[in-house]
């Protein structure tokens, strides 16, 4: 680290110029080539995936996107004035590029409700949404809705419409950056000092967005990965840069010159950033082992973001510190003179307060975490549909109109593929119609060349109702297997509801192995770094508890509709992604705090003083870094997308709980209770583990518990 810092200081302008050139090239290339994002929730081997495969083979149009145009007139769609306007609108939609067919609700059987007030037309496009020109779907929406007026209401639904309405992160990125700048200015008293961590994060996030845009042509990357990368990149980038800059500032105030302060900052906080970043990437890349479609693209994109932000913090930031060092030093010293308080004085008092009652502090923190985590036991995973969109969205209005006119189940029909002889298919239809929870069953459609028939089943309940999931399970386990046994046929249940059930089941089945792998590897890394058994076990347990608390809050808000949120399932992607990201971010603070405690303990051998000094030296920085992450993540509650809102809330709550409850209360209490035993490692294991120290003196083993270390050679 010292050699790296020295080289960066000598070549500071080249480093900044190289970063600028690389960022411009990557961003420009990404814009020029354009992304090829595509969502993939395929699960080979599941019933829902087999049904989808049948549909694509039987009908080539199934590969194209479909949009629903829902028309409603309380006075009746058959009125000449309404019919003329509807048919004229559908005619104009047929002329929109990429539209290959538009059905007519007035001639399509069953396309108008029983009372004649609500109907729908289906717009078939010539390709999947990901391959459509950006202007196609908005053109269909604008063209169709232009005919609305008076008593005639026209709304549009479908995944393509939802993406067009709810894409992007809204104002979240700008709000988060502005709030982060305000906190940094208040902390450092200088716009320049506050700007360096933000500049570092922006360079890293911009470069990574360009890279991911390019690699999306090679691997499956979902369309919501970009705002998620911005969400994580800004938080992690500012966080890492802040940890290094805070140590640089601390060294300056302790009397070091600028160059020495930079070297020490990179040789201490830089090591913590390196270890913390490695743990974050271990957690994210662990998602690859789940083998779940788009999750792999998300894991790759966000892991690349963390990698680039870590590299930027270790290379670009030191170069900027050298370039602006003189001005930074003046502003830092002026701010310190104005404040005129002993660094860490309040945190030493807090450490002493916790130290006087460690059992009570630990109990209060653990009880609070346990209470917040209770709702996660009832979490219901799924994939949200238009029913959870904001009421102002046309996709939500179309969803509600269809449910009003044709029953709640019309928004999530079940698709049954029957591979059997035609005579048996009629019996299957009769059995389905007699099944509880089924509203209606359409006449079977033969699939030419597939030796099967297609049967659409409308449940009595909506797609997000747990009763619909129960119906899918009952059909698969109780209703159709006896028919298959008697007829020798094969019966598959698919559709959007079944696909969400299959995906959620796959996540639940593989999640324990993912958690075990991530926790195990991270604990092993911490054991190597801190030469301790207790520290990694404590860190892993508390991190899992903080994640559970965050997911409990997400469950209460989004599943039960607290604070006005639309009730519905928690997105199946969210728990695994929050676990991967938060586990890594929690380790950031763990490494930064405990490494400073470890440094103090190696210096004086007093575990109580080590906890006090570690908290005094890092408490303010961790609090500021957490505050920045919280406002960046919470800003994504302003996003129109439900998934980003869940990510934003979950990450914000997790960081708040981690910084306030765990780092300020539970960790100091537990470390004080453990005393010297916190740093115990069996001698036989100590000899076999490699040395990867976070302190400069990397060639020295820790002393035995309870014995102060000998004098250490300088780095």
C-alpha positions in Angstrom: 0.0 0.0 0.0 2.9 2.4 0.8 4.5 1.7 -2.6 1.2 2.1 -4.4 0.5 5.4 -2.6 4.0 6.7 -3.4 3.6 5.8 -7.1 0.2 7.5 -7.2 1.6 10.6 -5.7 4.4 10.8 -8.2 2.0 10.2 -11.1 -1.1 11.9 -9.8 -2.0 13.8 -13.0 -1.5 10.7 -15.2 -3.8 8.8 -12.8 -6.5 11.4 -13.0 -6.2 11.7 -16.7 -6.3 7.9 -17.2 -9.5 7.7 -15.0 -11.1 10.5 -17.0 -10.2 8.9 -20.3 -11.4 5.5 -19.3 -14.6 6.8 -17.9 -15.4 8.9 -21.0 -14.5 5.9 -23.3 -16.7 3.4 -21.4 -19.6 5.8 -21.0 -19.4 6.8 -24.7 -19.1 3.2 -25.9 -22.1 2.2 -23.7 -24.2 5.0 -25.1 -23.1 4.4 -28.7 -23.7 0.6 -28.7 -26.7 0.8 -26.4 -27.7 -1.8 -23.7 -29.3 -5.1 -24.5 -31.0 -5.6 -21.2 -33.5 -8.5 -21.0 -35.3 -10.0 -18.1 -35.0 -13.7 -17.6 -37.0 -15.5 -14.9 -36.8 -18.8 -16.7 -36.5 -22.0 -14.6 -35.8 -25.0 -16.8 -37.5 -28.1 -15.6 -40.4 -26.4 -13.8 -44.0 -26.8 -15.0 -44.5 -23.1 -15.8 -41.4 -23.1 -18.0 -42.5 -26.2 -19.9 -45.9 -24.5 -20.5 -44.1 -21.4 -21.9 -42.0 -23.6 -24.1 -45.2 -25.3 -25.5 -46.7 -21.9 -26.2 -43.6 -20.6 -28.1 -43.4 -23.8 -30.2 -47.1 -23.8 -31.0 -47.4 -20.1 -31.8 -44.5 -18.1 -33.2 -46.3 -14.9 -32.1 -45.8 -15.9 -28.5 -42.2 -14.7 -28.9 -43.6 -11.1 -29.5 -44.8 -8.7 -26.9 -48.6 -8.3 -26.3 -50.3 -5.2 -25.0 -53.9 -5.0 -23.8 -56.1 -2.0 -24.7 -59.0 -1.8 -22.2 -62.0 0.4 -23.1 -64.8 1.3 -20.7 -68.0 3.3 -21.1 -70.6 3.2 -18.3 -73.2 4.1 -20.9 -72.3 1.0 -23.0 -69.5 0.3 -25.5 -72.2 -0.5 -28.1 -73.2 3.2 -28.3 -72.4 4.4 -31.9 -70.3 7.3 -30.6 -68.2 5.0 -28.4 -67.9 2.2 -31.0 -66.8 4.6 -33.7 -64.1 6.2 -31.5 -62.8 2.8 -30.3 -62.6 1.3 -33.8 -60.9 4.4 -35.1 -58.3 4.3 -32.3 -57.6 0.6 -32.9 -57.2 1.4 -36.6 -54.6 4.0 -35.8 -52.8 1.6 -33.4 -52.5 -0.9 -36.3 -50.5 1.6 -38.2 -47.9 2.0 -35.4 -44.6 0.4 -36.4 -43.9 -3.1 -35.0 -47.6 -3.8 -34.5 -48.6 -6.9 -36.4 -52.2 -7.5 -35.3 -54.9 -5.8 -33.2 -58.1 -7.7 -32.2 -61.5 -6.1 -32.3 -63.4 -6.4 -29.0 -66.8 -6.1 -30.9 -66.2 -9.3 -32.8 -63.9 -11.3 -30.5 -66.0 -13.7 -28.4 -65.9 -12.9 -24.7 -64.0 -9.6 -25.1 -66.8 -7.5 -23.8 -68.1 -7.8 -20.2 -71.6 -9.1 -19.5 -73.0 -5.6 -18.9 -71.4 -4.3 -22.1 -69.5 -1.6 -20.2 -65.9 -2.9 -20.4 -64.0 -4.6 -23.2 -60.5 -5.3 -24.3 -58.4 -5.6 -27.5 -55.0 -7.3 -27.8 -52.2 -5.6 -29.6 -49.6 -8.1 -30.9 -46.1 -6.8 -31.5 -43.5 -8.4 -33.8 -40.8 -8.9 -31.2 -40.1 -9.1 -27.5 -40.1 -5.8 -25.6 -36.3 -5.8 -25.1 -35.9 -5.8 -28.9 -38.5 -3.1 -29.6 -37.4 0.4 -30.5 -37.7 2.7 -27.5 -40.5 4.7 -29.1 -42.9 1.8 -30.0 -44.7 1.2 -26.7 -45.1 4.9 -25.9 -46.5 5.4 -29.4 -49.1 2.7 -28.8 -50.0 4.2 -25.5 -50.4 7.8 -26.8 -52.2 6.7 -30.0 -54.8 4.6 -28.1 -55.4 7.0 -25.3 -55.9 9.9 -27.6 -59.4 8.6 -28.4 -60.5 8.8 -24.8 -62.9 11.5 -23.7 -66.4 12.1 -22.3 -67.6 8.8 -20.8 -65.1 6.7 -22.8 -62.1 5.6 -20.8 -59.1 3.9 -22.5 -56.2 2.3 -20.5 -53.4 0.0 -21.5 -51.8 -2.9 -19.7 -49.0 -5.5 -20.1 -45.4 -5.8 -19.1 -44.2 -3.5 -21.8 -46.6 -0.8 -20.7 -45.5 -1.2 -17.1 -41.8 -0.9 -18.1 -42.5 2.2 -20.1 -44.3 3.9 -17.2 -42.1 2.7 -14.3 -38.6 2.5 -15.7 -35.6 4.3 -14.2 -35.0 5.5 -10.7 -36.9 8.8 -11.0 -35.3 11.7 -9.0 -33.7 9.2 -6.6 -30.1 9.6 -7.8 -30.1 13.4 -7.7 -31.8 13.6 -4.3 -29.4 11.0 -2.8 -26.3 12.8 -4.2 -27.5 16.2 -2.9 -28.3 14.8 0.6 -24.8 13.1 0.7 -23.1 16.4 -0.2 -25.0 18.2 2.6 -23.9 15.6 5.2 -20.2 15.7 4.0 -20.1 19.5 4.0 -21.5 19.6 7.5 -18.9 16.9 8.6 -15.8 18.4 6.9 -16.8 22.1 6.7 -15.6 22.3 3.1 -17.2 21.8 -0.3 -13.9 20.6 -1.7 -13.4 18.0 1.0 -17.0 16.9 0.7 -16.7 16.7 -3.1 -13.8 14.3 -3.4 -15.7 11.2 -2.1 -18.7 12.1 -4.4 -16.4 12.7 -7.4 -14.7 9.3 -6.8 -18.1 7.6 -6.6 -19.4 9.3 -9.8 -16.4 8.3 -11.8 -16.7 4.7 -10.6 -20.5 4.4 -11.2 -20.3 6.0 -14.6 -17.5 3.7 -15.8 -19.3 0.6 -14.5 -22.6 1.6 -16.2 -20.7 1.8 -19.5 -19.1 -1.7 -18.9 -22.4 -3.4 -18.0 -24.1 -1.8 -21.0 -21.5 -3.4 -23.2 -21.5 -6.9 -21.5 -25.3 -7.0 -21.6 -24.8 -8.1 -25.2 -22.9 -11.1 -24.0 -24.8 -12.2 -20.8 -28.3 -11.8 -19.6 -28.6 -8.5 -17.7 -32.1 -7.3 -16.5 -33.4 -3.8 -17.4 -33.6 -2.8 -13.7 -29.9 -3.4 -13.0 -28.8 0.1 -14.0 -30.7 2.0 -11.2 -29.7 -0.8 -8.8 -26.0 -0.3 -9.7 -26.4 3.5 -9.2 -28.1 2.8 -5.8 -25.3 0.5 -4.6 -22.4 2.3 -6.4 -23.2 5.8 -4.9 -23.6 4.4 -1.4 -20.5 2.1 -1.5 -18.4 4.5 -3.5 -18.9 7.5 -1.1 -18.6 5.1 1.8 -15.2 3.7 0.8 -13.8 7.1 -0.2 -15.1 8.6 3.1 -13.3 6.0 5.2 -10.0 6.7 3.5 -10.5 10.5 3.5 -11.5 10.4 7.2 -8.2 8.6 8.1 -6.3 11.2 6.0 -8.0 14.0 7.9 -7.3 12.3 11.2 -3.6 11.9 10.4 -3.3 15.6 9.4 -4.8 16.7 12.6 -2.4 14.5 14.5 0.5 16.4 13.0 1.5 14.3 9.9 2.4 16.0 6.7 0.1 15.6 3.6 2.1 12.9 1.9 2.6 10.9 5.1 -1.1 11.3 5.9 -2.1 9.9 2.5 0.2 6.9 2.9 -1.0 6.1 6.4 -4.7 6.5 5.3 -4.2 4.0 2.4 -2.1 1.7 4.5 -4.8 1.4 7.2 -8.2 2.4 6.0 -7.3 1.3 2.5 -6.6 -2.2 3.8 -10.1 -2.1 5.5 -11.7 -1.0 2.2 -9.9 -3.8 0.3 -11.1 -6.5 2.8 -14.6 -5.1 3.0 -14.9 -4.8 -0.8 -13.7 -8.4 -1.1 -16.4 -9.6 1.3 -19.1 -7.6 -0.6 -18.0 -9.2 -3.9 -18.0 -12.7 -2.3 -21.6 -12.1 -1.1 -22.7 -10.8 -4.5 -21.0 -13.4 -6.6 -22.5 -16.0 -4.4 -25.7 -15.2 -6.2 -24.2 -16.9 -9.3 -24.5 -20.2 -7.5 -28.3 -19.9 -7.3 -28.5 -20.3 -11.1 -31.6 -18.1 -11.3 -31.8 -16.2 -14.6 -31.6 -12.5 -14.1 -30.1 -12.8 -10.6 -26.8 -13.8 -12.3 -26.8 -10.6 -14.3 -27.6 -8.5 -11.3 -24.8 -10.2 -9.3 -22.3 -9.5 -12.0 -23.4 -5.9 -12.5 -23.4 -4.9 -8.9 -20.2 -6.9 -8.1 -18.4 -5.0 -10.9 -19.8 -1.7 -9.4 -18.3 -2.6 -6.0 -15.0 -3.6 -7.7 -14.6 -0.4 -9.7 -15.6 1.8 -6.7 -13.0 0.0 -4.6 -10.3 0.5 -7.2 -11.3 4.2 -7.6 -11.1 4.7 -3.8 -7.6 3.2 -3.7 -6.2 4.9 -6.8 -8.2 8.0 -7.9 -8.8 9.4 -4.4 -5.1 9.3 -3.3 -4.2 11.1 -6.6 -6.9 13.8 -5.9 -5.7 14.1 -2.3 -2.2 14.9 -3.6 -3.4 17.4 -6.2 -5.7 19.3 -3.8 -3.7 18.5 -0.6 -2.6 22.1 0.2 -6.2 23.5 0.0 -7.6 20.5 1.8 -5.2 20.8 4.6 -6.0 24.5 5.1 -9.8 23.9 5.1 -9.4 20.9 7.5 -7.3 22.8 10.0 -9.6 25.8 9.8 -12.6 23.6 10.4 -10.9 21.9 13.4 -10.0 25.3 14.9 -13.6 26.4 14.6 -15.0 23.2 16.2 -12.3 23.1 18.9 -13.4 19.8 20.4 -11.3 16.8 21.3 -11.7 14.2 18.5 -13.9 11.3 19.6 -14.6 12.8 23.0 -18.4 12.0 22.9 -17.7 8.5 21.6 -15.3 7.8 24.4 -18.0 8.9 26.8 -20.5 6.6 25.0 -18.0 3.7 25.1 -17.6 4.2 28.9 -21.4 4.4 29.3 -21.9 1.1 27.4 -18.9 -0.4 29.3 -20.6 0.3 32.6 -23.6 -1.8 31.7 -22.6 -4.1 28.8 -25.2 -6.8 29.6 -28.1 -4.3 29.5 -26.7 -2.7 26.3 -26.4 -6.0 24.5 -29.8 -7.2 25.7 -31.6 -4.0 24.5 -29.9 -4.1 21.1 -30.7 -7.8 20.5 -34.3 -7.5 21.7 -34.8 -4.5 19.3 -33.4 -6.5 16.4 -35.5 -9.5 17.3 -38.7 -7.5 17.4 -38.0 -6.0 14.0 -37.2 -9.4 12.5 -40.4 -11.1 13.6 -42.5 -10.2 10.5 -39.9 -11.9 8.2 -41.3 -15.2 9.4 -44.5 -14.5 7.5 -42.9 -13.0 4.4 -44.7 -14.0 1.2 -42.5 -14.0 -1.9 -43.8 -13.4 -5.4 -43.5 -11.3 -8.5 -45.7 -8.1 -8.3 -48.0 -7.3 -11.2 -49.9 -4.2 -12.3 -52.2 -4.6 -9.2 -49.4 -3.1 -7.1 -48.6 -0.2 -9.4 -49.5 3.3 -8.3 -53.2 4.2 -9.0 -52.1 6.9 -11.4 -50.5 4.4 -13.9 -52.5 3.4 -16.9 -51.4 -0.2 -16.4 -53.0 -0.1 -12.9 -56.2 1.4 -14.3 -56.4 -1.3 -17.0 -55.8 -4.0 -14.4 -58.7 -2.7 -12.2 -61.1 -2.3 -15.2 -60.5 -5.9 -16.3 -61.0 -7.2 -12.8 -64.3 -5.2 -12.5 -65.6 -6.4 -15.9 -64.4 -10.0 -16.0 -63.5 -11.0 -12.5 -60.3 -10.7 -10.5 -58.8 -13.9 -12.0 -58.7 -12.4 -15.6 -55.5 -10.6 -14.7 -53.7 -13.9 -13.8 -55.2 -16.8 -15.9 -53.8 -20.2 -15.3 -52.6 -22.1 -18.4 -53.1 -25.9 -18.4 -51.4 -28.0 -21.0 -53.0 -31.4 -21.5 -50.9 -34.0 -23.4 -53.6 -36.5 -23.9 -56.3 -37.6 -26.4 -59.1 -35.1 -27.3 -61.8 -37.2 -25.5 -59.9 -37.0 -22.2 -59.4 -33.3 -22.6 -63.2 -32.7 -22.4 -63.2 -34.6 -19.1 -60.3 -32.6 -17.8 -62.2 -29.4 -18.6 -65.2 -30.7 -16.7 -63.0 -31.5 -13.7 -61.4 -28.1 -13.7 -64.8 -26.4 -13.9 -65.9 -28.3 -10.8 -62.8 -27.4 -8.8 -63.2 -24.9 -6.0 -61.6 -21.5 -6.6 -62.2 -21.7 -10.4 -64.4 -19.0 -11.9 -64.5 -20.2 -15.5 -62.7 -22.5 -18.0 -62.3 -21.6 -21.6 -62.9 -24.1 -24.4 -59.7 -26.1 -25.0 -57.5 -25.1 -27.9 -55.5 -27.7 -29.8 -51.8 -27.2 -30.3 -51.0 -28.4 -33.8 -47.9 -30.6 -34.0 -47.5 -30.7 -30.2 -50.0 -33.5 -29.4 -51.5 -31.4 -26.7 -54.3 -29.0 -25.9 -54.3 -25.7 -24.2 -56.9 -24.8 -21.5 -57.2 -21.3 -19.9 -58.5 -21.3 -16.3 -59.7 -18.1 -14.6 -59.5 -18.2 -10.8 -62.1 -16.5 -8.7 -59.3 -14.5 -6.9 -56.6 -12.1 -8.2 -53.0 -13.0 -9.0 -51.7 -11.6 -5.7 -54.3 -13.3 -3.6 -52.8 -16.2 -1.6 -55.9 -18.2 -2.5 -54.8 -18.2 -6.2 -51.4 -19.8 -5.2 -53.3 -22.4 -3.2 -55.4 -23.2 -6.3 -52.2 -23.7 -8.4 -50.8 -26.0 -5.7 -54.1 -27.9 -5.4 -54.3 -28.4 -9.2 -50.7 -29.7 -9.3 -50.9 -32.0 -6.3 -54.6 -33.1 -5.9 -56.7 -32.5 -9.0 -54.5 -33.3 -12.1 -52.3 -36.2 -10.9 -55.2 -38.7 -10.5 -56.3 -37.8 -14.1 -52.8 -38.3 -15.3 -52.6 -41.7 -13.5 -55.9 -42.9 -15.1 -55.4 -41.5 -18.6 -51.6 -41.9 -18.9 -51.4 -38.3 -20.0 -49.3 -35.4 -18.8 -50.8 -32.2 -17.3 -48.9 -29.0 -16.7 -50.0 -25.8 -14.9 -48.4 -22.6 -16.0 -49.1 -18.9 -16.4 -47.8 -15.8 -14.6 -49.0 -16.9 -11.2 -47.5 -20.4 -11.5 -44.2 -18.9 -12.8 -44.0 -16.6 -9.7 -44.7 -19.6 -7.5 -42.0 -21.7 -9.2 -39.5 -18.9 -9.0 -40.2 -18.2 -5.3 -39.9 -21.9 -4.5 -36.6 -22.0 -6.3 -35.3 -19.1 -4.3 -36.5 -20.6 -1.0 -34.9 -24.0 -1.8 -31.5 -22.5 -2.7 -31.3 -19.6 -0.2 -30.0 -21.7 2.7 -27.0 -22.9 0.7 -26.3 -19.4 -0.5 -26.5 -18.0 3.0 -24.3 -20.7 4.3 -21.6 -20.2 1.6 -21.5 -16.4 1.9 -21.5 -16.4 5.7 -18.8 -19.2 5.8 -16.4 -17.6 3.4 -16.8 -14.1 5.0 -16.2 -15.5 8.5 -13.1 -17.3 7.2 -11.8 -14.1 5.7 -12.4 -12.3 9.0 -10.7 -15.1 10.9 -7.6 -14.7 8.8 -7.6 -10.9 9.1 -8.3 -10.6 12.8 -6.7 -13.9 14.1 -9.8 -14.6 16.1 -12.6 -17.1 16.5 -15.1 -14.8 18.3 -14.9 -11.8 16.0 -16.1 -13.6 12.8 -18.8 -15.6 14.6 -20.1 -12.4 16.3 -20.0 -10.5 13.0 -21.8 -13.2 11.0 -24.5 -13.7 13.6 -25.2 -9.9 14.0 -25.2 -9.3 10.3 -27.7 -12.0 9.7 -29.9 -10.5 12.5 -29.7 -7.0 11.1 -30.6 -8.3 7.6 -33.6 -10.1 9.1 -34.7 -6.9 10.8 -34.5 -5.0 7.6 -36.5 -7.7 5.7 -39.0 -7.6 8.5 -39.6 -3.9 8.0 -39.9 -4.5 4.2 -42.5 -7.2 4.9 -44.6 -4.9 7.1 -44.5 -2.0 4.7 -44.9 -3.7 1.3 -46.7 -6.9 2.1 -49.1 -5.5 4.6 -49.4 -2.0 3.1 -48.1 0.1 5.9 -47.7 3.9 5.3 -49.9 3.8 2.2 -47.8 1.3 0.2 -49.7 -1.0 -2.2 -50.1 -4.4 -0.4 -48.6 -7.3 -2.2 -45.9 -9.9 -2.1 -42.2 -9.1 -1.5 -40.4 -9.4 -4.8 -38.7 -12.8 -4.9 -35.4 -11.1 -6.0 -35.3 -8.7 -3.0 -34.4 -10.9 0.0 -31.4 -12.6 -1.7 -30.2 -9.3 -3.2 -30.6 -7.4 0.1 -28.8 -10.3 1.9 -25.9 -10.2 -0.5 -25.5 -6.4 -0.5 -26.2 -5.7 3.2 -24.0 -8.6 4.4 -21.1 -7.1 2.5 -21.9 -3.5 3.6 -22.2 -4.6 7.2 -18.8 -6.1 7.0 -17.5 -2.7 5.9 -18.3 -1.2 9.2 -17.3 -4.3 11.1 -13.9 -4.3 9.4 -13.4 -0.6 9.9 -14.5 -0.5 13.6 -12.9 -3.8 14.7 -9.7 -3.2 12.8 -9.2 0.0 14.8 -9.9 -1.8 18.0 -7.5 -4.5 16.9 -4.9 -1.8 16.1 -5.3 -0.3 19.6 -5.2 -3.7 21.3 -2.0 -4.6 19.5 -0.5 -1.3 20.7 -1.4 -1.4 24.4 -2.9 -4.9 25.2 -5.8 -3.4 27.1 -9.1 -4.7 25.7 -11.3 -2.0 27.4 -9.2 0.8 26.1 -9.1 -0.9 22.7 -12.9 -0.8 22.5 -13.0 2.9 23.7 -10.4 4.1 21.3 -11.7 2.1 18.4 -15.2 3.5 18.9 -13.8 7.0 19.5 -11.7 6.9 16.3 -14.3 5.5 14.0 -17.7 6.2 15.6 -18.1 9.6 13.9 -16.9 8.4 10.5 -19.2 5.3 10.6 -22.2 7.4 11.6 -21.5 9.9 8.8 -20.9 7.1 6.3 -24.1 5.4 7.4 -26.1 8.6 7.2 -24.9 9.1 3.6 -25.8 5.5 2.7 -29.2 5.9 4.4 -30.2 9.0 2.5 -28.9 7.6 -0.8 -30.8 4.3 -0.3 -33.9 6.0 1.1 -34.0 8.3 -1.9 -35.0 5.3 -4.0 -38.4 5.3 -2.2 -39.1 8.1 -4.7 -38.6 5.6 -7.6 -41.8 4.7 -9.4 -40.7 1.0 -9.5 -41.9 -1.2 -6.6 -38.8 -3.4 -6.7 -36.5 -0.4 -6.3 -38.6 1.0 -3.5 -38.2 -2.3 -1.7 -34.5 -2.3 -2.2 -34.2 1.3 -1.1 -36.2 0.7 2.1 -34.5 -2.6 2.9 -31.0 -1.2 2.4 -31.7 2.0 4.3 -33.2 0.2 7.3 -30.3 -2.3 7.3 -27.6 0.4 7.3 -29.5 2.3 10.0 -29.9 -0.7 12.3 -26.3 -1.8 11.6 -24.7 1.6 12.4 -26.9 2.6 15.3 -28.0 -0.6 17.1 -25.1 -2.9 16.2 -22.0 -0.8 15.9 -22.9 1.7 18.6 -24.5 -0.6 21.1 -24.2 -4.4 20.6 -20.6 -4.6 19.2 -19.0 -2.5 22.0 -20.9 -4.3 24.6 -20.0 -7.8 23.3 -16.4 -6.9 22.8 -16.2 -5.6 26.4 -17.8 -8.7 27.7 -15.4 -10.9 25.7 -12.3 -8.9 26.8 -9.1 -10.4 25.7 -10.9 -13.6 24.6 -12.2 -11.7 21.6 -8.7 -12.0 20.1 -8.2 -15.7 20.9 -7.2 -18.1 18.2 -5.8 -21.6 18.8 -2.1 -21.7 18.3 -2.3 -24.7 15.9 -4.8 -22.7 13.7 -2.8 -19.5 14.0 0.3 -21.3 12.5 -1.7 -22.6 9.5 -3.6 -19.5 8.5 -2.0 -17.0 6.2 -1.2 -13.5 7.5 -3.4 -10.8 6.0 -3.2 -8.0 8.5 -5.1 -4.7 8.3 -2.5 -2.9 10.3 0.8 -1.8 8.8 2.9 -4.2 10.9 2.0 -7.3 8.9 4.9 -9.5 10.0 3.9 -9.8 13.6 1.7 -12.3 15.2 -0.8 -11.2 17.9 0.3 -11.9 21.5 -1.4 -14.3 23.7 -4.7 -13.1 25.2 -4.2 -10.9 28.2 -0.6 -10.2 27.4 0.4 -6.8 26.0 2.3 -7.0 22.7 6.0 -6.3 22.4 7.2 -3.2 20.7 6.4 -3.4 17.0 8.7 -2.4 14.2 7.5 0.4 12.1 5.9 -0.3 8.7 
